[in-house]
Amino acid sequence: MLRLVELRNEFMARHRPLARTSLAVGVTAVLVVHGYLLYRIASHMAFAVVAVLVIVLVVKHVGLFGSVYAAIRRRSRLPK
């Protein structure tokens, strides 16, 4: 088992530039696709609608819906 771990570590050490390059290409591709889709949507809608959609998409991607919902619930339960 220890030999397997050593082999994996050696493999990762030799192929680290390939992994970094793959990650960079993947992130770039995702950003390009998101930008293209946003451009296509924006060209067919009013600016206000696109702005709201962008805000909702950013909040969803970051994962803030749950924390915002919890904060609203907590605030509504506070005694006045």
C-alpha positions, 0 to 999 in steps of 0.5 A: 500500500505504501508503494502505491502512495509513493508511485502516485506521488511520483506521478503527480510530481512529474505531471503537475504542469499538465494538471495545471494546464488542464485546469487553466484550459477548463476554467477558461472554457467555462468563462468563455461559454458563460460570456457567450451565453450572457452575450446572446441573452443580453442581445435579446433582452432589455438591460434591466432584465439582463442585470437581474439575471446576472445578479441571480446567476452570481448569487446562485453560483456562489451559493448565497441563497441559503444564507440569505434565506436564513437571514430573512427568516431570523430577522422575521422571528426577532421580537419587536 
